[in-house]
Amino acid sequence: MANFEGPDDIGDEVGKYTSVSRMHARHAMLIDAHRHVISNANVFQLGAGDGTWCFAFAAAGASQVIGIEEDAKLVERFSDYPDVGMRERIELRCAKPLKALVEEISVGRQYEVVALSGRFTEG
């Protein structure tokens, strides 16, 4: 149970629950609703951030998850997460997302699921 000392504390606590509710709603919409497609699939995620959603895809049964993130600091965070038996199916790379996509296509790699997180520009 949270102890509130004033109105600002209440706002902070409500903000935490709102954030968690949004995360659960996103998971339901992006993962749970498509679990039948994700299961046993090779997943390519552009804009993978710190790898949180890569874990979600692996937990949903993906055979392999390749995550691409341009921000090296976010990619570094991935190694701080505990290995919960899925890390061997996840590869998080630091690269420009559109360049990585073109490279994957050029070598003939195929994925059953391609997830886009964020906005991408050339450059």
CYANA upper distance limits for C-alpha pairs under 8 A (distance plus 0.5 A):
  2 ALA  CA     13 GLU  CA      8.45
  4 PHE  CA      9 ASP  CA      6.05
  4 PHE  CA     10 ILE  CA      6.63
  5 GLU  CA      9 ASP  CA      6.74
  6 GLY  CA     10 ILE  CA      7.19
  7 PRO  CA     11 GLY  CA      6.88
  8 ASP  CA     12 ASP  CA      6.78
  9 ASP  CA     13 GLU  CA      6.73
 10 ILE  CA     14 VAL  CA      6.62
 11 GLY  CA     15 GLY  CA      6.53
 12 ASP  CA     16 LYS  CA      6.97
 13 GLU  CA     17 TYR  CA      7.13
 14 VAL  CA     18 THR  CA      6.62
 15 GLY  CA     19 SER  CA      6.61
 16 LYS  CA     20 VAL  CA      6.78
 17 TYR  CA     21 SER  CA      6.50
 18 THR  CA     22 ARG  CA      6.65
 19 SER  CA     23 MET  CA      6.73
 20 VAL  CA     24 HIS  CA      6.71
 21 SER  CA     25 ALA  CA      6.63
 22 ARG  CA     26 ARG  CA      6.61
 23 MET  CA     27 HIS  CA      6.65
 24 HIS  CA     28 ALA  CA      6.64
 25 ALA  CA     29 MET  CA      6.69
 26 ARG  CA     30 LEU  CA      6.30
 26 ARG  CA     31 ILE  CA      8.33
 27 HIS  CA     31 ILE  CA      5.69
 27 HIS  CA     32 ASP  CA      6.88
 28 ALA  CA     32 ASP  CA      5.20
 28 ALA  CA     33 ALA  CA      6.55
 29 MET  CA     33 ALA  CA      6.01
 29 MET  CA     34 HIS  CA      8.35
 30 LEU  CA     34 HIS  CA      7.04
 31 ILE  CA     35 ARG  CA      6.23
 31 ILE  CA     38 ILE  CA      8.26
 31 ILE  CA     56 ALA  CA      7.71
 31 ILE  CA     57 PHE  CA      7.40
 31 ILE  CA     60 ALA  CA      7.51
 32 ASP  CA     60 ALA  CA      8.21
 34 HIS  CA     38 ILE  CA      6.72
 35 ARG  CA     39 SER  CA      6.32
 35 ARG  CA     60 ALA  CA      6.40
 35 ARG  CA     61 GLY  CA      8.12
 37 VAL  CA     41 ALA  CA      7.44
 37 VAL  CA    112 GLU  CA      8.37
 37 VAL  CA    113 VAL  CA      8.13
 38 ILE  CA     42 ASN  CA      8.28
 38 ILE  CA     43 VAL  CA      7.97
 38 ILE  CA     57 PHE  CA      7.36
 38 ILE  CA     60 ALA  CA      6.99
 38 ILE  CA     61 GLY  CA      6.87
 38 ILE  CA     62 ALA  CA      5.89
 38 ILE  CA    112 GLU  CA      8.37
 38 ILE  CA    113 VAL  CA      7.33
 39 SER  CA     60 ALA  CA      6.56
 39 SER  CA     61 GLY  CA      4.73
 39 SER  CA     62 ALA  CA      5.37
 39 SER  CA     63 SER  CA      7.74
 40 ASN  CA     61 GLY  CA      6.21
 40 ASN  CA     62 ALA  CA      5.25
 40 ASN  CA     63 SER  CA      5.26
 41 ALA  CA     61 GLY  CA      8.14
 41 ALA  CA     62 ALA  CA      5.37
 41 ALA  CA     63 SER  CA      5.90
 41 ALA  CA     64 GLN  CA      7.42
 41 ALA  CA    111 TYR  CA      7.74
 41 ALA  CA    112 GLU  CA      6.10
 41 ALA  CA    113 VAL  CA      7.28
 42 ASN  CA     62 ALA  CA      6.59
 42 ASN  CA     63 SER  CA      6.11
 42 ASN  CA     64 GLN  CA      5.33
 42 ASN  CA     65 VAL  CA      6.50
 42 ASN  CA     66 ILE  CA      8.50
 42 ASN  CA    110 GLN  CA      8.36
 42 ASN  CA    111 TYR  CA      5.52
 42 ASN  CA    112 GLU  CA      6.12
 42 ASN  CA    113 VAL  CA      6.93
 43 VAL  CA     57 PHE  CA      8.06
 43 VAL  CA     62 ALA  CA      7.24
 43 VAL  CA     63 SER  CA      8.39
 43 VAL  CA     64 GLN  CA      6.61
 43 VAL  CA     65 VAL  CA      5.15
 43 VAL  CA     66 ILE  CA      6.69
 43 VAL  CA    111 TYR  CA      6.23
 43 VAL  CA    112 GLU  CA      6.85
 43 VAL  CA    113 VAL  CA      5.24
 43 VAL  CA    114 VAL  CA      6.30
 43 VAL  CA    115 ALA  CA      7.96
 44 PHE  CA     65 VAL  CA      6.43
 44 PHE  CA     66 ILE  CA      5.38
 44 PHE  CA     67 GLY  CA      6.47
 44 PHE  CA     68 ILE  CA      8.31
 44 PHE  CA    111 TYR  CA      6.91
 44 PHE  CA    113 VAL  CA      6.81
 44 PHE  CA    114 VAL  CA      5.28
 44 PHE  CA    115 ALA  CA      6.76
 45 GLN  CA     54 CYS  CA      7.95
 45 GLN  CA     65 VAL  CA      7.89
 45 GLN  CA     66 ILE  CA      6.67
 45 GLN  CA     67 GLY  CA      5.17
 45 GLN  CA     68 ILE  CA      6.59
 45 GLN  CA    114 VAL  CA      6.22
 45 GLN  CA    115 ALA  CA      5.08
 45 GLN  CA    116 LEU  CA      6.45
 45 GLN  CA    117 SER  CA      7.97
 46 LEU  CA     67 GLY  CA      6.63
 46 LEU  CA     68 ILE  CA      5.47
 46 LEU  CA     69 GLU  CA      7.11
 46 LEU  CA     97 PRO  CA      6.04
 46 LEU  CA    114 VAL  CA      8.17
 46 LEU  CA    115 ALA  CA      6.67
 46 LEU  CA    116 LEU  CA      5.49
 46 LEU  CA    117 SER  CA      6.59
 47 GLY  CA     67 GLY  CA      7.81
 47 GLY  CA     68 ILE  CA      6.25
 47 GLY  CA     69 GLU  CA      5.44
 47 GLY  CA     70 GLU  CA      7.79
 47 GLY  CA     97 PRO  CA      7.14
 47 GLY  CA    116 LEU  CA      6.80
 47 GLY  CA    117 SER  CA      5.36
 47 GLY  CA    118 GLY  CA      6.54
 48 ALA  CA     52 THR  CA      8.12
 48 ALA  CA     53 TRP  CA      7.32
 48 ALA  CA     54 CYS  CA      7.44
 48 ALA  CA     67 GLY  CA      5.64
 48 ALA  CA     68 ILE  CA      5.93
 48 ALA  CA     69 GLU  CA      5.65
 48 ALA  CA     92 LEU  CA      8.17
 48 ALA  CA    117 SER  CA      7.20
 49 GLY  CA     68 ILE  CA      8.34
 49 GLY  CA     69 GLU  CA      6.07
 49 GLY  CA     71 ASP  CA      7.90
 49 GLY  CA     74 LEU  CA      6.07
 49 GLY  CA     75 VAL  CA      7.19
 50 ASP  CA     69 GLU  CA      8.36
 50 ASP  CA     74 LEU  CA      5.04
 50 ASP  CA     75 VAL  CA      5.72
 50 ASP  CA     76 GLU  CA      7.95
 50 ASP  CA     77 ARG  CA      6.22
 50 ASP  CA     78 PHE  CA      5.83
 51 GLY  CA     55 PHE  CA      6.93
 51 GLY  CA     67 GLY  CA      7.43
 51 GLY  CA     75 VAL  CA      7.69
 51 GLY  CA     78 PHE  CA      6.26
 51 GLY  CA     92 LEU  CA      7.22
 52 THR  CA     56 ALA  CA      7.06
 52 THR  CA     78 PHE  CA      8.42
 53 TRP  CA     57 PHE  CA      6.70
 54 CYS  CA     58 ALA  CA      6.76
 54 CYS  CA     65 VAL  CA      6.69
 54 CYS  CA     66 ILE  CA      8.09
 54 CYS  CA     67 GLY  CA      6.96
 54 CYS  CA     90 ILE  CA      7.20
 55 PHE  CA     59 ALA  CA      6.48
 55 PHE  CA     86 MET  CA      7.56
 55 PHE  CA     87 ARG  CA      8.28
 55 PHE  CA     90 ILE  CA      7.89
 56 ALA  CA     60 ALA  CA      6.69
 57 PHE  CA     61 GLY  CA      7.19
 57 PHE  CA     62 ALA  CA      6.24
 57 PHE  CA     65 VAL  CA      7.56
 58 ALA  CA     62 ALA  CA      5.23
 58 ALA  CA     63 SER  CA      7.52
 58 ALA  CA     64 GLN  CA      7.60
 58 ALA  CA     65 VAL  CA      7.17
 58 ALA  CA     86 MET  CA      6.77
 58 ALA  CA     89 ARG  CA      7.38
 58 ALA  CA     90 ILE  CA      7.74
 59 ALA  CA     86 MET  CA      7.69
 62 ALA  CA     89 ARG  CA      8.45
 63 SER  CA     89 ARG  CA      6.93
 64 GLN  CA     89 ARG  CA      5.26
 64 GLN  CA     90 ILE  CA      6.52
 65 VAL  CA     89 ARG  CA      6.61
 65 VAL  CA     90 ILE  CA      5.27
 65 VAL  CA     91 GLU  CA      6.77
 66 ILE  CA     90 ILE  CA      6.50
 66 ILE  CA     91 GLU  CA      5.41
 66 ILE  CA     92 LEU  CA      6.43
 66 ILE  CA     93 ARG  CA      8.00
 67 GLY  CA     90 ILE  CA      8.03
 67 GLY  CA     91 GLU  CA      6.63
 67 GLY  CA     92 LEU  CA      5.07
 67 GLY  CA     93 ARG  CA      6.59
 68 ILE  CA     92 LEU  CA      6.47
 68 ILE  CA     93 ARG  CA      5.53
 68 ILE  CA     94 CYS  CA      6.49
 68 ILE  CA     95 ALA  CA      6.59
 68 ILE  CA     96 LYS  CA      7.90
 68 ILE  CA     97 PRO  CA      6.36
 68 ILE  CA    100 ALA  CA      7.83
 69 GLU  CA     74 LEU  CA      8.03
 69 GLU  CA     75 VAL  CA      7.14
 69 GLU  CA     92 LEU  CA      7.89
 69 GLU  CA     93 ARG  CA      6.78
 69 GLU  CA     94 CYS  CA      5.57
 69 GLU  CA     95 ALA  CA      6.31
 69 GLU  CA     96 LYS  CA      7.32
 69 GLU  CA     97 PRO  CA      7.03
 70 GLU  CA     94 CYS  CA      5.76
 70 GLU  CA     95 ALA  CA      5.34
 70 GLU  CA     96 LYS  CA      5.54
 70 GLU  CA     97 PRO  CA      7.19
 71 ASP  CA     75 VAL  CA      7.08
 71 ASP  CA     94 CYS  CA      7.27
 72 ALA  CA     76 GLU  CA      6.64
 72 ALA  CA     94 CYS  CA      6.36
 73 LYS  CA     77 ARG  CA      7.09
 74 LEU  CA     78 PHE  CA      7.59
 75 VAL  CA     79 SER  CA      8.31
 75 VAL  CA     92 LEU  CA      7.22
 75 VAL  CA     93 ARG  CA      7.57
 75 VAL  CA     94 CYS  CA      6.84
 76 GLU  CA     80 ASP  CA      8.02
 77 ARG  CA     81 TYR  CA      7.61
 78 PHE  CA     92 LEU  CA      8.19
 83 ASP  CA     87 ARG  CA      6.38
 86 MET  CA     90 ILE  CA      7.36
 87 ARG  CA     91 GLU  CA      8.17
 95 ALA  CA     99 LYS  CA      8.01
 95 ALA  CA    100 ALA  CA      6.93
 96 LYS  CA    100 ALA  CA      6.58
 97 PRO  CA    101 LEU  CA      6.68
 97 PRO  CA    120 PHE  CA      7.77
 98 LEU  CA    102 VAL  CA      6.80
 98 LEU  CA    120 PHE  CA      7.70
 98 LEU  CA    121 THR  CA      8.18
 98 LEU  CA    122 GLU  CA      7.51
 99 LYS  CA    103 GLU  CA      6.73
100 ALA  CA    104 GLU  CA      6.69
101 LEU  CA    105 ILE  CA      6.80
102 VAL  CA    106 SER  CA      6.56
103 GLU  CA    107 VAL  CA      6.91
104 GLU  CA    108 GLY  CA      6.91
104 GLU  CA    109 ARG  CA      5.92
104 GLU  CA    110 GLN  CA      8.31
105 ILE  CA    109 ARG  CA      6.36
105 ILE  CA    110 GLN  CA      7.95
